[in-house]
Every structure is written in C-alpha cells, then in structure tokens.
C-alpha cells in the first residue's frame, strides 16, 4: 500500500505539472487531490509513529536526493 500511495501521488503531481505547462492553468483536479491527500495522511501517520532519529535520517536522505537532480526511483520502477 505505501509504495502504491507514493506512485499515485507522484503521478498526480506529474499530471498537474503537464496540464499547467500546457494550459497555463495551475491546479489539482479532484482525482489527483485524492491521491495527494492519501499520501499526506500516510506521511502524518509516519511522523506520529517514527522515532525522531529515523525522521531526521529520512530528511537527510531526501535532501541528498533532491540536491542530486536524479530521476525519481518511482518513475524508474513504473517504467519496468
């Protein structure tokens, strides 16, 4: 479930970026909003239950990933 949640939310954000860049209208449709809301709920649950050192380590890993400009590993996984 969690991995699918991330994949759906990433696809939703991609949809928003494609639509916005084509039309100049930026927003989130209801279907995409649902996928993003589900991921945010999962994130809230993880923050509520994870030990602080794991949250700090995850944030460090995320910062390294964002700074690397690497493609999303979820996109690579979906393409297989």
ABEGO torsion letter per residue (X at the ends): XAAAAAAAAAAAAAAAAAAAAAAGBBBBBAAAAAAAAAAAAAAAAAAAABBAAAAAAAAAAAAAAAAAGBBBAAAAAAAX
